[in-house]
Amino acid sequence: MRRQTIVPRHDWQAKVEALGLIWHSTAGMPYWGEDACYTLTSAEIDAIAAASEDLHQMFVAAGDHVVRHNLFARFGIPDWCIPLIVDAWENEPPALNYGRFDLAFDRNGVPRLFEYNCDTPTSLVEAAVVQWHWKEEVFAGSDQYNRIHEALIERWQAIAPGLASRLVHFAHVPDTAGEDTLTTAYMMDLAREAGLDVAPLVMRDIGWKAGPQGGFFDMAARPIATMCKLYPWEWLVAEEFGRNIAADPSGTCWIEPIWKMLWSNKAILPILWQLYPDHPNLLGANFDAPPQGLDHVIKPMLGREGGNVTIIKDGQVLTTSDGRYTGPVIYQEFCDAPDYDGRFPVLGSWMVDGTCVGLGIREGGRITTNRDLFVPHVMD
C-alpha cells in the first residue's frame, strides 16, 4: 500500500457537490482530498476482505454469546430494551445488515480491527459514489475495490418481500453540514432503485398514537410500517418517545434492527477478545484495565467520531481528543500502524450481509475524527 501525490481536478468542488458531497470542506479545510490517493495491491485487498468476513462471523458468535449469557449490563443497555433485542436477534427481522469495519494494517501488513460502525455508518456517499466517479475520470484504466452501491441495492431487493409495505420511511436529524441529510437521501435513492416507495421524515416529526390501533405515524397520518433511520439506537431509546417502541402494536420494522445496539457498542470488543484471544485481526481489549504490559487506547463505549479517546504509549499520553462522550470505557491494545509522513490511514471496509463489498480510506492523526480527510484509492 502506498500513498501517491497527484494533482486535483481544477473543478473538483463542483463535481463532488453534484454527486451529493456538499460537506467536502469544513471551516476552510478540505474533507475530501484529491491531492493524493492510495494504491493497494490485489493481495492487500484480498487480506482486507478475508479479515472483514472473518470478523463478521466472529461478531455473530459474540452476539450469540451476549444473548445466551445475558451480558447486556456490560453494554449499559436499558432493561426494557433487552426483550426487544433478544427477539430481534433470534427472529431476524428484515435488515440491510450493513456497516463499516474500521481497520488498519499493522507493521506486519495484517489488518487489525479498531471498531465496527454498523448502526449509523457514515462516509457512505464518498465511499460508494464519489470516489468511484473520481476514479473513472482520473484513473480510468485502474480498478477500485468498490461495489457498495450495487450491493446495497441488491440487499434492498432481497429484504423487500419481507417488508409489511412497499413504502419505507427514512428519518434523520437535519444537520448544518448536510451529511446526515444527504446520506439519508442517498439511501432513499438506493431503495427506489430496488423498486420500493420512499418517504422522507425528520426524527422530531415521527408521530405516535396509543391504543390497540395505534403505532407510529408520519405527518400525513400514514402508518410507518418500515423505518430506516440515520439516528443511533442509544439516542433513540433515551428519547421520551423511545419507550413507545416496546408498546408499538403495529410492529414497525426498524432498519437497522435494535440488536445493532450490541455490535455498535465498543463493549463488544472485550467480548470478542475473550472469545478469540490472540486472533490476528483483533486487538487485545478489556473492560476494567489495560491489556497487561501493552501500549493501549482508552475509548468510551458509546463514543463517536474519535471523541474522548486517549492513547497511552510507553506509559505516557501520546495523544488525546476532546468530545462530549462520558460513561464507561474500554481499554484496547494500541495498533502501531504504518506512518505515511504523519498520516495514519484507517481502512473503512464496507460490509453488506456478511460480505465485504468495498473500501473507503480516512487519514489523519493517531485518532481519526470527523474532520480528517477521505482519500480515494485505486488498485494495482
C-alpha positions as CSV (number, residue, x, y, z in Angstrom):
1,M,0.0,0.0,0.0
2,R,1.4,3.3,-1.0
3,R,0.4,7.0,-0.9
4,Q,0.7,8.8,-4.2
5,T,0.7,12.6,-4.6
6,I,-1.5,13.8,-7.5
7,V,-2.9,16.9,-9.0
8,P,-6.6,17.6,-8.0
9,R,-9.1,18.3,-10.7
10,H,-9.5,22.0,-11.2
11,D,-13.2,21.9,-10.6
12,W,-13.4,19.1,-8.1
13,Q,-15.6,21.0,-5.7
14,A,-18.4,21.4,-8.2
15,K,-18.0,17.7,-9.3
16,V,-18.3,16.2,-5.8
17,E,-21.2,18.6,-4.9
18,A,-23.1,17.4,-8.0
19,L,-22.8,13.8,-6.5
20,G,-24.1,14.9,-3.1
21,L,-20.9,15.6,-1.2
22,I,-21.7,19.1,-0.1
23,W,-19.6,18.7,3.1
24,H,-16.4,18.4,1.1
25,S,-14.8,21.2,3.2
26,T,-15.2,22.3,6.8
27,A,-14.1,25.7,8.2
28,G,-12.0,26.2,5.1
29,M,-10.3,22.8,5.4
30,P,-11.0,20.0,2.9
31,Y,-12.6,16.8,4.0
32,W,-12.5,15.2,0.5
33,G,-8.9,15.0,-0.6
34,E,-7.8,14.9,-4.2
35,D,-4.1,15.9,-3.9
36,A,-3.3,12.2,-3.1
37,C,-4.6,8.7,-3.4
38,Y,-3.7,5.3,-2.0
39,T,-2.8,2.4,-4.2
40,L,-3.3,-1.1,-2.9
41,T,-2.3,-4.5,-4.3
42,S,-4.8,-7.2,-5.1
43,A,-3.2,-9.2,-2.2
44,E,-3.9,-6.4,0.2
45,I,-7.5,-6.1,-0.9
46,D,-7.9,-9.9,-0.5
47,A,-6.5,-9.6,3.0
48,I,-8.9,-6.8,4.0
49,A,-11.9,-8.7,2.5
50,A,-10.9,-12.0,4.2
51,A,-10.3,-10.4,7.5
52,S,-13.6,-8.5,7.3
53,E,-15.7,-11.5,6.5
54,D,-14.0,-13.5,9.3
55,L,-14.7,-10.6,11.7
56,H,-18.3,-10.6,10.7
57,Q,-18.6,-14.3,11.7
58,M,-16.9,-13.5,15.0
59,F,-19.4,-10.7,15.6
60,V,-22.3,-13.1,15.0
61,A,-20.8,-15.5,17.6
62,A,-20.2,-12.7,20.0
63,G,-23.8,-11.6,19.7
64,D,-25.0,-15.1,20.4
65,H,-22.7,-15.2,23.4
66,V,-24.1,-11.9,24.8
67,V,-27.7,-13.0,24.3
68,R,-27.1,-16.6,25.7
69,H,-25.3,-15.4,28.8
70,N,-27.4,-12.2,29.4
71,L,-24.4,-9.9,29.3
72,F,-26.4,-6.8,28.5
73,A,-25.4,-5.0,31.7
74,R,-21.9,-4.7,30.3
75,F,-23.3,-2.7,27.4
76,G,-25.3,-0.3,29.6
77,I,-28.5,-1.2,27.7
78,P,-31.7,-0.2,29.4
79,D,-33.6,-3.2,30.8
80,W,-36.7,-2.5,28.8
81,C,-34.7,-2.9,25.6
82,I,-33.4,-6.4,26.4
83,P,-36.5,-8.4,25.3
84,L,-36.7,-6.4,22.1
85,I,-33.0,-7.1,21.3
86,V,-33.4,-10.8,22.1
87,D,-36.5,-11.1,19.9
88,A,-34.8,-9.2,17.0
89,W,-31.6,-11.3,17.3
90,E,-33.4,-14.6,17.4
91,N,-36.1,-13.9,14.8
92,E,-34.0,-11.8,12.4
93,P,-36.4,-9.2,11.0
94,P,-35.5,-7.6,7.7
95,A,-32.2,-5.8,7.8
96,L,-29.7,-4.3,5.4
97,N,-27.1,-5.7,7.8
98,Y,-24.5,-3.2,6.5
99,G,-21.7,-1.4,8.2
100,R,-18.1,-0.3,8.1
101,F,-15.3,-2.1,9.9
102,D,-12.5,0.4,10.8
103,L,-9.2,-1.4,10.3
104,A,-5.5,-0.6,9.9
105,F,-2.6,-2.6,8.7
106,D,-0.1,-3.2,11.4
107,R,3.7,-3.2,10.9
108,N,3.4,-6.8,9.5
109,G,0.7,-5.9,7.0
110,V,-2.0,-7.7,8.9
111,P,-5.5,-5.9,9.1
112,R,-6.4,-5.2,12.7
113,L,-9.8,-4.1,13.9
114,F,-10.4,-0.8,15.7
115,E,-14.2,-1.0,15.8
116,Y,-17.4,-1.6,13.8
117,N,-19.7,1.2,12.7
118,C,-22.8,-0.6,11.9
119,D,-25.8,1.2,13.3
120,T,-25.5,4.6,11.6
121,P,-22.3,4.3,9.5
122,T,-21.3,7.4,7.7
123,S,-18.8,8.2,4.9
124,L,-21.1,6.1,2.7
125,V,-21.7,8.6,-0.2
126,E,-18.0,9.3,-0.6
127,A,-17.0,5.7,-0.4
128,A,-19.8,4.3,-2.7
129,V,-20.2,7.0,-5.2
130,V,-17.8,10.0,-5.1
131,Q,-14.5,8.1,-5.2
132,W,-15.8,5.8,-8.0
133,H,-16.6,8.8,-10.2
134,W,-13.2,10.3,-9.3
135,K,-11.5,7.0,-10.3
136,E,-13.4,6.9,-13.7
137,E,-12.2,10.4,-14.5
138,V,-8.7,10.4,-13.1
139,F,-7.6,6.7,-13.2
140,A,-9.9,5.3,-15.9
141,G,-7.6,2.4,-16.6
142,S,-7.3,1.3,-12.9
143,D,-9.7,-0.7,-10.8
144,Q,-11.1,0.2,-7.4
145,Y,-12.4,-2.1,-4.7
146,N,-16.0,-0.8,-4.7
147,R,-19.4,-2.4,-5.4
148,I,-21.0,-0.8,-2.3
149,H,-23.7,0.9,-4.4
150,E,-24.7,-2.3,-6.2
151,A,-24.6,-4.5,-3.1
152,L,-26.9,-2.1,-1.1
153,I,-29.5,-2.1,-4.0
154,E,-29.3,-5.9,-4.1
155,R,-29.9,-6.1,-0.4
156,W,-32.9,-3.8,-0.5
157,Q,-34.3,-6.1,-3.2
158,A,-33.6,-9.2,-1.1
159,I,-35.5,-7.8,2.0
160,A,-38.3,-6.1,0.1
161,P,-40.6,-9.2,0.1
162,G,-40.4,-9.4,3.9
163,L,-41.5,-5.8,4.5
164,A,-45.1,-5.1,5.5
165,S,-45.4,-2.4,2.9
166,R,-43.7,-1.2,-0.2
167,L,-43.5,2.2,1.5
168,V,-40.3,2.8,3.5
169,H,-39.9,5.9,5.7
170,F,-36.4,7.4,6.1
171,A,-35.7,9.6,9.1
172,H,-32.7,11.6,10.2
173,V,-31.9,14.8,12.2
174,P,-31.2,17.8,10.0
175,D,-27.6,18.8,10.3
176,T,-25.8,22.0,9.4
177,A,-23.1,20.2,7.4
178,G,-25.8,18.3,5.4
179,E,-24.0,14.9,5.8
180,D,-26.9,13.1,7.5
181,T,-29.4,14.8,5.2
182,L,-27.6,13.8,2.0
183,T,-26.7,10.3,3.3
184,T,-30.3,9.7,4.0
185,A,-31.3,11.0,0.5
186,Y,-28.7,8.6,-0.9
187,M,-30.2,5.7,1.0
188,M,-33.6,6.7,-0.3
189,D,-32.3,6.6,-3.9
190,L,-30.9,3.1,-3.3
191,A,-34.3,1.9,-2.1
192,R,-36.0,3.5,-5.1
193,E,-33.7,1.7,-7.4
194,A,-34.6,-1.5,-5.7
195,G,-38.3,-0.8,-6.5
196,L,-39.5,0.5,-3.2
197,D,-41.5,3.6,-2.5
198,V,-39.9,6.1,-0.1
199,A,-40.9,8.9,2.2
200,P,-38.6,11.4,4.0
201,L,-39.1,12.3,7.6
202,V,-37.2,14.1,10.3
203,M,-37.0,12.4,13.7
204,R,-38.9,15.1,15.5
205,D,-41.9,14.6,13.1
206,I,-42.4,10.9,13.9
207,G,-45.9,10.7,15.4
208,W,-47.3,8.3,17.9
209,K,-50.8,7.1,18.7
210,A,-51.5,4.9,21.7
211,G,-54.0,2.1,21.8
212,P,-54.7,-1.2,20.0
213,Q,-55.0,0.5,16.6
214,G,-52.1,2.9,17.3
215,G,-48.4,2.9,16.4
216,F,-46.0,5.3,14.7
217,F,-47.3,7.7,12.0
218,D,-45.9,10.3,9.7
219,M,-47.1,13.9,9.2
220,A,-49.7,12.7,6.7
221,A,-51.1,10.3,9.3
222,R,-49.8,7.3,7.3
223,P,-48.7,4.4,9.5
224,I,-44.9,3.8,9.5
225,A,-44.5,0.1,8.6
226,T,-40.8,0.3,7.9
227,M,-38.5,3.0,9.3
228,C,-34.9,3.3,8.0
229,K,-33.2,5.7,10.5
230,L,-29.9,7.5,10.5
231,Y,-30.1,8.0,14.2
232,P,-28.2,5.9,16.8
233,W,-30.2,3.4,18.8
234,E,-28.7,4.5,22.1
235,W,-30.0,8.0,21.4
236,L,-33.4,6.7,20.2
237,V,-34.1,4.6,23.3
238,A,-33.1,7.5,25.5
239,E,-35.7,9.8,24.0
240,E,-39.0,10.2,25.9
241,F,-40.9,8.7,23.0
242,G,-38.4,5.9,22.6
243,R,-40.2,3.6,25.1
244,N,-43.1,3.6,22.6
245,I,-41.1,1.1,20.6
246,A,-41.8,-1.5,23.2
247,A,-45.5,-0.7,23.2
248,D,-46.0,-0.5,19.5
249,P,-48.9,-2.7,18.5
250,S,-48.2,-2.3,14.8
251,G,-44.8,-3.8,14.9
252,T,-42.9,-1.2,12.9
253,C,-39.8,-2.7,11.3
254,W,-36.7,-0.7,12.2
255,I,-33.8,-0.7,9.9
256,E,-31.3,-1.3,11.3
257,P,-32.8,-3.6,14.0
258,I,-32.3,-2.9,17.7
259,W,-29.9,-5.8,18.0
260,K,-27.3,-3.4,16.4
261,M,-27.0,-2.0,19.9
262,L,-24.7,-4.9,20.6
263,W,-22.4,-4.6,17.6
264,S,-22.1,-0.8,17.5
265,N,-21.2,-0.6,21.2
266,K,-17.4,-0.9,21.9
267,A,-18.3,-3.2,24.8
268,I,-18.3,-5.9,22.0
269,L,-14.5,-5.6,21.6
270,P,-13.6,-7.2,25.0
271,I,-16.2,-9.9,24.4
272,L,-14.6,-10.7,21.0
273,W,-11.2,-10.8,22.7
274,Q,-12.5,-13.2,25.4
275,L,-13.9,-15.5,22.7
276,Y,-11.0,-15.2,20.3
277,P,-7.8,-14.4,22.3
278,D,-4.8,-13.6,20.2
279,H,-6.8,-13.7,16.9
280,P,-4.5,-11.9,14.4
281,N,-7.2,-9.5,13.2
282,L,-8.2,-8.4,16.7
283,L,-6.5,-6.0,19.2
284,G,-6.4,-7.0,22.8
285,A,-9.3,-5.4,24.7
286,N,-10.5,-5.4,28.3
287,F,-13.3,-3.8,30.3
288,D,-11.5,-2.9,33.5
289,A,-7.8,-2.5,32.9
290,P,-5.3,-2.0,30.0
291,P,-4.0,-5.2,28.3
292,Q,-1.1,-6.2,30.5
293,G,2.2,-4.6,29.5
294,L,0.9,-3.1,26.3
295,D,0.5,0.3,24.9
296,H,-3.2,1.0,24.8
297,V,-6.1,3.1,23.8
298,I,-9.0,4.2,26.1
299,K,-12.3,4.6,24.4
300,P,-15.8,5.5,25.5
301,M,-18.1,2.5,24.9
302,L,-20.6,4.8,23.1
303,G,-18.2,7.3,21.7
304,R,-18.4,8.5,18.1
305,E,-16.1,10.2,15.6
306,G,-13.0,9.8,17.7
307,G,-14.3,11.8,20.6
308,N,-12.8,11.4,24.1
309,V,-10.1,8.9,23.0
310,T,-6.7,8.7,24.8
311,I,-3.7,6.8,23.5
312,I,-1.1,5.6,26.1
313,K,2.4,4.7,24.7
314,D,5.4,3.9,26.8
315,G,3.4,4.8,29.9
316,Q,2.7,8.3,28.7
317,V,-0.2,10.0,27.0
318,L,0.7,10.0,23.3
319,T,-2.4,12.0,22.2
320,T,-5.9,12.6,23.3
321,S,-9.1,14.0,21.8
322,D,-11.9,16.2,23.1
323,G,-15.5,15.4,22.9
324,R,-18.8,15.1,24.7
325,Y,-18.8,11.4,25.4
326,T,-18.8,10.2,29.0
327,G,-19.6,7.0,30.8
328,P,-17.9,3.6,30.8
329,V,-14.8,3.0,28.7
330,I,-12.9,0.0,27.3
331,Y,-9.2,-0.5,27.0
332,Q,-7.8,-1.6,23.7
333,E,-4.3,-2.6,22.5
334,F,-2.6,0.2,20.6
335,C,-2.0,-0.6,16.9
336,D,1.3,0.8,15.8
337,A,0.2,1.4,12.2
338,P,2.5,2.5,9.4
339,D,3.1,6.2,9.2
340,Y,2.8,8.0,5.9
341,D,4.6,11.2,6.7
342,G,2.5,11.9,9.7
343,R,-0.7,10.5,8.2
344,F,-2.3,7.3,9.5
345,P,-4.8,5.8,7.1
346,V,-7.9,4.0,8.5
347,L,-9.3,1.4,6.2
348,G,-13.1,1.6,6.1
349,S,-14.1,-1.9,5.0
350,W,-17.8,-1.9,3.9
351,M,-19.9,-4.9,4.7
352,V,-23.3,-5.9,3.4
353,D,-24.9,-9.0,4.9
354,G,-21.6,-10.7,5.8
355,T,-19.8,-9.9,2.5
356,C,-17.1,-7.3,2.1
357,V,-18.1,-5.0,-0.8
358,G,-15.8,-2.0,-0.8
359,L,-13.2,0.2,0.8
360,G,-13.0,3.8,1.9
361,I,-9.9,5.4,3.4
362,R,-9.7,8.2,6.0
363,E,-6.4,9.7,7.0
364,G,-5.4,11.9,9.9
365,G,-3.5,11.7,13.1
366,R,-3.3,8.8,15.5
367,I,-7.0,9.4,16.4
368,T,-9.3,9.6,13.4
369,T,-12.0,12.3,13.8
370,N,-14.8,13.6,11.6
371,R,-12.5,16.3,10.4
372,D,-9.9,14.0,8.9
373,L,-9.6,13.5,5.1
374,F,-11.3,11.0,3.0
375,V,-8.7,9.9,0.4
376,P,-9.8,7.8,-2.6
377,H,-8.0,4.7,-3.6
378,V,-7.2,2.5,-6.7
379,M,-5.8,-1.0,-7.1
380,D,-2.7,-2.1,-8.9
